[in-house]
Amino acid sequence: MTTTLSWQQGWRYGLMGLPLAFVALPLYVVLPNHYAREFGVSLASLGAVLLAARLFDTLIDPLLGRWADCLHQVPAPAAVRAARQPPPSVPPDAFARVLRWAALAALLLCAGFGLLFFPPAAMLGSPRELMLWLGATLLLTTTAFSALTILHQAWGARLGGDAVYRSRVVAWREGLGLVGVVIASISPVVLGLPATLALLCVASVAAWLAWRSGPVPTHTCQTESGVTAESNAASTSVWLPWQRSRFRQLISVFMVNGIASAVPATLLLFFVQDRLKAPANVEPLFLGSYFVCAALSIPLWLKLVPRLGLARTWGLGMVLAILVFAFAAGLGEGDIAAFVAVCALSGVALGTDLALPAALLAGVIQHHGDQQQSEGAYFGWWAFATKLNLALAAGVALPALGLFGYTPGATDPEALQTLTLAYCMLPCVLKTCAAILLYTLIIRKNP
């Protein structure tokens, strides 16, 4: 099995992460403001449509994961089925089939994005028709986005390899994804939405062509010990990952840690505007330092993986995040430079969240002998958990702030203290819980 990943192979596989991350930021950040300001859509109607679409998007991910696995499956001959032997290895034409569906998903993603942000003029005169258009095109875009994401992530897991190899595969994908986030944060403002759509189309085509010429998964199913795995009848079920103990352990850590990371992301602008009293023109500095430092930190974290292992390196990132947010709790009005340092260091900690958990998941798949069979099912539930983390963070943090007396624009010291506790101390508590779970469920059991 290949144990080294050249930089040529790395960027060719990972480049698809750029357009996927590129399109995600406008969907979550630009879209609500665009429909409210440009088309006069009420916030209540807009919120209802966005909530329904995102709930559907979350629930469909496990089914898309199972569909991704079906693309790799080849019916076994009758004699093989009768003898209950392992199925034949996945032939190259199955991978070509995956790439064809990925091309279709990328095409639908670009088309949906354009239709979503540029509705026909005939729709603008009717709020009801505009809402139907928004819902339909948002479902098209998010479904294509989810399908392409799961196909790409499952392909990376199917590449196999040891812990270092898997971490590099994920690092290329997530690192180039961060480049996409940075570009997407600039292009709508500087270049406008038409140019942003054109960039997305060009990036998607280039990424698909690179993926097509990149590393191809092996055709055998092996566990981490190198023993060929037999087919499992349960692999036909979308629920297979939940039957695997190591997956349940890992996703428990992933979700607690993910909520801890999503809470400050949800509350960032509130903290910057009300606690720090920072001018609006420095907000891009905070976001830029966060994402740029996350991207730059990934190669540094990867250097620790051969010495510490994936889980311990991830735990070190959690400890760094706890220390950074504990420091941030002492900041107040005017502490701009200190908060830039907080954003930069929390971005460094984010590097472990991006590069290592998915590599651990690939190892879990190998350990249970599900490689080349059920990667899609695993990453379908992984995508489900990722989106659920964002929803839970907003669903817990925002109501809690209101319950304890904080409202946007508040100047009361008690309200601002509540904001600080939610932005800084709640993530510390959750990160600590995640670190404890990581040690007890994964590190101690798998030294």
N, C-alpha and C positions, 0 to 999 in steps of 0.2 A: 504494500500500500504506500502511496506517495506521502512523504513526510515533510516535503518542502514545497512552499508556494512562491513561485517567482513573482516579481512585481508586475510582469506582463500578464500573468494569469490573474493576479489579484485585481488589477484595475479593470480588466475585461469582464470579470464576473461582477465586481462591485459597482460598476458604473450605473447600473440600473437603480441603485439606491439614490442617485442624484435626482432624476426626474420624479421619483416617488416622494422623496422628501420635499422637493420643489413644489409639487402640487398640493401637498398636505397643508402647508402654512396658509396659502390663500383661502383654502376651503374653510379653515377654522377661524382665521383672523379677519381676512378681507371681505369674505362673502356677506356676513351679517351687516357690516357697515355699508357695503355697496348697495344692497337691496333697500336698506332703510333710507339712505341719503339720495341715491340716484332715482329710485322708483317710488319713494314715499310709502313703503310697506310698513304697517304698524309692527311694533316690537312684539306684541302679543301673538299676532299671526305668524310672524317670522320665527319666533321661538318655538311655537307649536310644530311647524313644519320641520325645523331643524332637529328638534328632539325626536320626532317620529322617524325621520330618515336615519339619524344616527343610532337609534335603538335597533332598527332593522339591520343596519350595517353591522352592528355588534353581534346580533343573534345569528346572522348568516355565515359568519366566519368559520365556525366548525364544519358546516356543510360544504363550504368552499374548500376547506382542507381535505375533506374526504374525496371531493371531486378531483383535487390535484393528485391524490394517490391513485385514483382510478385511471388517470391518464397513463400511468406507468405499468398498469397491470396487463398481463398477457394471459389469456385462458390456457390452462395446462391441458395437455392431451388427456383423453379419457383414461388411458392406462396409468398415467401418472396420478390422476385424481383417485382412481380405484385403489392404488397402492399407498395412497396418502404420503406420497413423496413430496419433497420441497418443489416449488414451482420452478420453471426454467428461469435463468437469469434474465434481467430486463434487457432487451435488445436495443441497439442504437436507434431504431425507428421510433421507439417510445419517447426517447429524449427529443427527437425531431418533432413529435406530436406536441410535446410540452412547449417547445419553442413556437410552434404555429399558434397555439392558444395564447401564449404570452404576447405574440404580435397582435392578435385580435384584441386582447385586453388593453394593450397600449393604445391601439387605434381608438377604441371606445372611450378610453380615459381622456385622450386629447379632444375627441369630438364632444364628449359630455362636458368637459371643462369650458370649451368655447360656447356651447349652447347655454350653459348655466350662467355665464357672466354676460352674454350678449343675447338676451331674449329677442324674439321678433317684435318689431314695432307694433304689430297688431295686438300683442298681448298686453301692452303697457296701459291700454285704456280700461282694462277690466281687472280689478284686484283679484277676483276669484280665478280668472284664467291665468293670471301671473303666478298665483300661489300654486296652481296645478302644474304649471310649467316648472316652477322652482322645485317642487317635490319630485316630479318625474326625472328631470335632468340631474338633480342631486343624487337620486337613487342610482341612475345610470353611472354617474361619475364615481360614487363611493363603492359600488359593486365592482366596477372594473378596477379601481384602485386596490381593493381588498384581494381580488383574484390575482392580480399581477404581483402584489406583495407576497402572498402565500406561495405562489409558484416559484418566485425568486428565492425566498428564504428556504423552502424545502429543497430546492436544487443545491443550495449551499450546504445544507446538512447532509445531502446524499454524496457530497464529495468525500466525506469520511475524514480519515487522518487522526493523528494524536491531538492532545490538548493544544499544543502550540499551533499546529496546522489549522485546527478549527477556529482558534481565536484570531488568526490572521485572516481567514476567510470572512469572518464577521466584521473584523476591523476595517477591511477594505470597503465592505458594504456600508457600514455605519459612518465611516470617515467621509466617504464621498457623499453620503446622505447629508452630513453636516454642511458640506460645501453647497449642496442644493438648498438647504435652509437659509444660509447666508445670502445666496443669490435671490431667493424668493422674498427675503425681507427687504431687498433693495429695489428689485425690478418694477413692482407695481407703482412705487412712488416715483422713481427716477425715469423709467421708460414708459410706463403706462400699461394698462391691461392688454391691449392688442399685441404689444411687443412681448409681454409676459407669456401670452398664449403661443406666439411664434417660438420663443425660447423653449417652452415645454415640448412642442412638437419636434424641434431639432434634437433636443436632448434625449427624447424617447427613442427616436430612430437610431441615433448614435449608440445609445445604451443597448438596444436590442442587437444591433450588428456586433457590438463588442462581446455581448453575452454569447452570441452564436459562435464566436471564434475563441471563446474562453475555455476553461477547464471543464471536462465532461465527467460526470460521476462514473465510478466503476460499476460493473454489472453483477457483483456478488454481494450478498448480505452477510456481513461479519459483525461479531461482537467486538468489544474492546480487546478481548483476549486473542482475537484472530480466528476464532472458531466459526465456521460457516453456520449461520442461523437457519433453522427450519421454519417453514411457513407456519403461521399461526392462524387458525380459523378466525380468531377474534380480530385479526387485522382488517377484516371486512367491516368492522363496526367503527362508527365515528367516536364511540366512547372508549376505544382501546386505551388511549393515554391514561385515563383515570383508573385503569386496572393495574397500572405500573406504579409501584411504590415510590421510586425515585422521581417520577414526574410529579406526583402529588407533593412530595417534599420540596422540590425545586419551585413549583408554581406557587406554593405557600410563601416562600421567601420572596419570590418575584413580585407578588401582588402587594405584600406589605411594604416592600422597598419602593415599588412603583407609586403607591399612594403617597409615600413620604416625599418622593420627588415631584409629584404632580401638585401637591398642596402649594408650595412656594411658587410654582409656575402660574397657578391660578390667581394667587394673591400678589404677584410681583408689582403690577402697576399701582395697586392700592397702597402698598408699602412705600414705593418710590414717591408717589404724589402726596400722600398724607403724612407719613412718618418722616421721610427725608426732606420733604418740600423741594424736591429736585425739579428744575425747569424741564419742560418737555423736550428741549433740544439735546439733552444728555441721555435720554432713554435709549436711543440706538447704541450708545456707548456701552450701556449695561448689557444689552442683548448681544452685541457684537463680541464683547470680551468673554461672555459666557460660552457662546458657540465656538468661537475661534480657539479658545483654550481647551474646550472639549476635544476638538479635532486634533490639536497639536499634542494633547496628552496621550492619545491612544497608542502611538508607537512606544512611548515611555512605559506605559502599563504593560505592554506586550513583552518588554524586556524582563519584567518580573515573573511572568508566567512560568518559564522553565525552572525558576528557583522556588517559587512559592506555590505554584499550581493555580488553576483558574479560581477556585472557591476562595482561597486565602487572599489572592490579589483583589478579588471583588470585595471581600471583607475590609481590606485596607482602604478601599475607596469609600466604603460606608463610614469608617472612622473619620476620615478626612472631612466628609460632609457634615458629620455631627459637630466636629470642632469648628468648622466654618460658620454654621448657623448659630451655634452657641455664642460665637463672637459677634455675629450680626445682631443678636438680641440687645447689645449695648449701644447700638447706633441710634442717632437722633437727627434732628434737623441740621442740614448742611454737611453731613458726613458723606460727601459725594465720592471723594477719593477712596475712602475706606470701603465704600460699598462696591466700587469698581473692583477692588481686591477680592471682596466677597464673591462677586460674580465670576471673576477669573478662577478662583480656587474651587468654587462649587462646580464650575465647568470642568476643571481637572477631575473632580470626583465623578462627574457625569460620564467621563470617558470609560470608567469601569462598567457603569450601567449599560452603556451602549455596546461595548465589545465583548463582555464576558458571559452574561446570562445565556444568550443564544448559543454560545459555544458550549456551555455546560449542558444545554438542552440537547445539542447534537450528541454529546457524550452519553446522555441518558438513553437516547434512541439506540445508540450502539450497544450499550450495556444490556438492554432488554432484547437485543436481537431483532429490532424492528427496522433496521436500516434497509433502504431500497424497497420498503413496503408501506410504511405509514408515516413518513415525514410530514406529509400534508395534514394529516389528522392532528399531529402534535402542534404544528405551527398554526393551524386553524384555531385551536384553543389558546395558543400563545397570543395570537392577535386579539382574540376575544378578551383575554385578561388585560392586555395593554389598553384597550379602549375602555374597559370597565374601570380600570384604575383612574382614568381621566374623569369619568362620570362620577365615581365615588368621591374623588377629591373635591370636585365642585359641589357635589351633593352634601358633603359633610362640612367643609370649611365655610362656605358662604352662609348657609343657615345658622351655623354656630356663631359666626361674627354678628349677625343680626340679633340673635338671641341674647348675646352678651353686651349689646348696646352700641356696636359700631355701625356707622353708615358712611358711605363714600363722602369725602369732604369734611369729615369730623375733625374738630380741633380739641375736643375734651381729652384731658390726659388719660382718663380711665379707658375711653374708647380706643385711643391710640395704643395703650398698653395691651388691650385685647387684641388689636391687630398684630402687635409684635409677638404676642404669645402664639397666635395662629400661624404667622409667617415663619417664625424662627423656632419656637420651642416644640410645636406639634410635630414638625418634621424630625426634630432631634429624637423625640420619644419614639416615633414610628421607625426611624432608622435604627435606633437601638434595639427595638423589637426584631427588626429584620436581621440585624447582625447576630442576635442571640439565636434566632431560628436557623440562620446559616451555619452557625457553629454546631448546634445540637443535632440538626437534621442531616447535614451534609458533611461538614468537615470532620466531626468526631466519628461519624459512622463510616466515612470513606477517607481515612488518613492517607 
